[in-house]
Amino acid sequence: MKFIDSQNISDKRLLVRVDYNVPIKDGLIQDDNRIRASIPTLKMALQDNASLVICSHLGKPKGQVRPELSLSPAAQRLEELLETQVSLAPDCVGEETLAMAESLKPGQVLMLENLRFHPEEEKNDPDFSRELSRMGEAYVNDAFGVSHRAHASVVGVTEYFEQCMGGLLLKKEWEYLSKIVDPARPFVLISGGAKVSSKLGVLYNLMDRVDSMVIGGAMANTFIKSMGFGTGNSLVENELLDEARNIIHKAREKKVGFYIPVDFIVGLDMGSDQGSEVVPFQDIPEDKMALDIGPATCALFAEVLNRAKTVIWNGPMGAFENRAFAQGSYNIADLLSDLSAETIVGGGDTDALIHKMGIAHKFSFISTGGGSFMEFLEGKTLPGFKALENKSG
């Protein structure tokens, strides 16, 4: 892949795909981290005398124009962060929008309206891709968060540009995640969250690469039950019990340390305000749910992680949205933030947790992608990456 820092973009009008799919409530952005993550690329381009046509999606309008999903708040926030005027086009294609794009002078910025107001975006429609490509003279993908989607603004549009490149954010994602190929050891994967099913590809792909796997969150319940223990009312994927047993067997076969919780904090349900009861993993009460890892598990996991030189973390250790069941996730985050190891984090929930704690700066890298991060770890080729690679020959 070619990246913007090695390309001649001076005086060119760049079509830049970003990921500004940010949470908005009552017209106000609740978390602007994704917008901030794009600033280095945009500032570099502006310093090189380029003009910028920025495109993104927001939410799931499903091909309909929905005013509450306008990118107007994102344009306003970007204007503040760049300290330069950012105009918002009425659409992402069409003659009026094209005229606005073509009138840009070096150093000026235009944001296109929500790409997903058009159903053709998600269908990777060639005609829509061609129309979108008219907005720029060269193309930059700086949207890792959607690079696992074969959409028009990510893949189709590259067919109509001579010059295609990745932005600085995409480069950073690619460089850090590529470290799993040759990591400093010991290399530990922490996998949490609700479902084993969503992590199967990652567990199998990294089985040959990691030294240890640390399993938390509700997905640990499926492994506990697969070993013949009761799990009470806990969330369990019963259809994956055989798969869970197979993963444990493969880890043993490959001499990969496989660590699951030895105790839990339990409650009647995820909304319960009582989270103080700690039980051994084999004694989960029939009428209760395992909702967080317990103190003995935190100590066990700490032993493994303190020896690590590379750690990848995806998925919380419990139902962290409820403070009663957040301590395990907080403990792991605190521990990782103090390690001298390479610490790489991905996934929306884990990312949100770390930013909420105010310790994001203490991690080596926090990926801006959820699905893209997972598919990369599964060893899949991301369509957005492949499209850029195809243009670099």
ChimeraX attribute file (.defattr): number of C-alpha atoms within 10 A of each C-alpha:
attribute: neighborCount
match mode: 1-to-1
recipient: residues
	/A:1	16
	/A:2	18
	/A:3	19
	/A:4	21
	/A:5	15
	/A:6	8
	/A:7	11
	/A:8	12
	/A:9	20
	/A:10	15
	/A:11	16
	/A:12	19
	/A:13	26
	/A:14	26
	/A:15	28
	/A:16	27
	/A:17	23
	/A:18	27
	/A:19	24
	/A:20	26
	/A:21	20
	/A:22	19
	/A:23	13
	/A:24	18
	/A:25	9
	/A:26	7
	/A:27	14
	/A:28	11
	/A:29	13
	/A:30	11
	/A:31	13
	/A:32	16
	/A:33	13
	/A:34	17
	/A:35	18
	/A:36	14
	/A:37	19
	/A:38	22
	/A:39	16
	/A:40	13
	/A:41	19
	/A:42	23
	/A:43	14
	/A:44	16
	/A:45	25
	/A:46	19
	/A:47	12
	/A:48	16
	/A:49	18
	/A:50	24
	/A:51	29
	/A:52	26
	/A:53	28
	/A:54	25
	/A:55	24
	/A:56	22
	/A:57	24
	/A:58	21
	/A:59	17
	/A:60	13
	/A:61	19
	/A:62	13
	/A:63	15
	/A:64	12
	/A:65	16
	/A:66	14
	/A:67	11
	/A:68	14
	/A:69	21
	/A:70	23
	/A:71	25
	/A:72	20
	/A:73	15
	/A:74	24
	/A:75	23
	/A:76	14
	/A:77	17
	/A:78	22
	/A:79	15
	/A:80	12
	/A:81	12
	/A:82	16
	/A:83	9
	/A:84	12
	/A:85	15
	/A:86	22
	/A:87	17
	/A:88	22
	/A:89	21
	/A:90	15
	/A:91	19
	/A:92	26
	/A:93	21
	/A:94	13
	/A:95	12
	/A:96	12
	/A:97	20
	/A:98	18
	/A:99	12
	/A:100	17
	/A:101	25
	/A:102	15
	/A:103	10
	/A:104	16
	/A:105	15
	/A:106	18
	/A:107	19
	/A:108	19
	/A:109	26
	/A:110	21
	/A:111	26
	/A:112	27
	/A:113	25
	/A:114	29
	/A:115	25
	/A:116	23
	/A:117	24
	/A:118	18
	/A:119	15
	/A:120	17
	/A:121	24
	/A:122	18
	/A:123	13
	/A:124	19
	/A:125	16
	/A:126	17
	/A:127	13
	/A:128	20
	/A:129	23
	/A:130	19
	/A:131	16
	/A:132	25
	/A:133	23
	/A:134	19
	/A:135	27
	/A:136	21
	/A:137	20
	/A:138	20
	/A:139	28
	/A:140	26
	/A:141	31
	/A:142	28
	/A:143	28
	/A:144	30
	/A:145	23
	/A:146	27
	/A:147	28
	/A:148	25
	/A:149	18
	/A:150	19
	/A:151	21
	/A:152	24
	/A:153	31
	/A:154	29
	/A:155	22
	/A:156	23
	/A:157	25
	/A:158	25
	/A:159	18
	/A:160	18
	/A:161	15
	/A:162	11
	/A:163	19
	/A:164	28
	/A:165	27
	/A:166	27
	/A:167	27
	/A:168	22
	/A:169	22
	/A:170	27
	/A:171	20
	/A:172	15
	/A:173	20
	/A:174	17
	/A:175	11
	/A:176	16
	/A:177	20
	/A:178	13
	/A:179	13
	/A:180	18
	/A:181	9
	/A:182	9
	/A:183	17
	/A:184	14
	/A:185	16
	/A:186	17
	/A:187	22
	/A:188	27
	/A:189	25
	/A:190	21
	/A:191	23
	/A:192	23
	/A:193	23
	/A:194	23
	/A:195	19
	/A:196	26
	/A:197	13
	/A:198	13
	/A:199	20
	/A:200	15
	/A:201	18
	/A:202	19
	/A:203	19
	/A:204	16
	/A:205	14
	/A:206	19
	/A:207	19
	/A:208	13
	/A:209	17
	/A:210	24
	/A:211	20
	/A:212	23
	/A:213	24
	/A:214	20
	/A:215	25
	/A:216	26
	/A:217	27
	/A:218	27
	/A:219	27
	/A:220	28
	/A:221	31
	/A:222	26
	/A:223	26
	/A:224	21
	/A:225	20
	/A:226	21
	/A:227	14
	/A:228	10
	/A:229	15
	/A:230	17
	/A:231	22
	/A:232	18
	/A:233	17
	/A:234	25
	/A:235	18
	/A:236	22
	/A:237	19
	/A:238	14
	/A:239	10
	/A:240	17
	/A:241	20
	/A:242	13
	/A:243	17
	/A:244	24
	/A:245	17
	/A:246	13
	/A:247	18
	/A:248	17
	/A:249	13
	/A:250	16
	/A:251	21
	/A:252	12
	/A:253	9
	/A:254	12
	/A:255	14
	/A:256	18
	/A:257	15
	/A:258	18
	/A:259	18
	/A:260	20
	/A:261	25
	/A:262	17
	/A:263	21
	/A:264	28
	/A:265	27
	/A:266	29
	/A:267	26
	/A:268	18
	/A:269	17
	/A:270	20
	/A:271	14
	/A:272	14
	/A:273	13
	/A:274	14
	/A:275	23
	/A:276	13
	/A:277	10
	/A:278	19
	/A:279	17
	/A:280	14
	/A:281	21
	/A:282	15
	/A:283	14
	/A:284	23
	/A:285	17
	/A:286	12
	/A:287	13
	/A:288	16
	/A:289	22
	/A:290	32
	/A:291	29
	/A:292	29
	/A:293	32
	/A:294	26
	/A:295	18
	/A:296	15
	/A:297	21
	/A:298	20
	/A:299	13
	/A:300	15
	/A:301	21
	/A:302	16
	/A:303	11
	/A:304	16
	/A:305	24
	/A:306	15
	/A:307	15
	/A:308	23
	/A:309	17
	/A:310	24
	/A:311	26
	/A:312	22
	/A:313	22
	/A:314	22
	/A:315	26
	/A:316	30
	/A:317	33
	/A:318	30
	/A:319	24
	/A:320	22
	/A:321	13
	/A:322	15
	/A:323	13
	/A:324	21
	/A:325	29
	/A:326	21
	/A:327	22
	/A:328	25
	/A:329	25
	/A:330	19
	/A:331	17
	/A:332	19
	/A:333	23
	/A:334	15
	/A:335	15
	/A:336	24
	/A:337	18
	/A:338	13
	/A:339	19
	/A:340	15
	/A:341	21
	/A:342	20
	/A:343	22
	/A:344	21
	/A:345	25
	/A:346	23
	/A:347	22
	/A:348	16
	/A:349	15
	/A:350	23
	/A:351	21
	/A:352	15
	/A:353	20
	/A:354	21
	/A:355	14
	/A:356	10
	/A:357	11
	/A:358	10
	/A:359	14
	/A:360	18
	/A:361	11
	/A:362	16
	/A:363	19
	/A:364	18
	/A:365	18
	/A:366	21
	/A:367	22
	/A:368	24
	/A:369	24
	/A:370	19
	/A:371	19
	/A:372	25
	/A:373	23
	/A:374	19
	/A:375	18
	/A:376	19
	/A:377	21
	/A:378	17
	/A:379	13
	/A:380	14
	/A:381	14
	/A:382	18
	/A:383	18
	/A:384	27
	/A:385	20
	/A:386	16
	/A:387	22
	/A:388	24
	/A:389	15
	/A:390	12
	/A:391	16
	/A:392	14
	/A:393	7
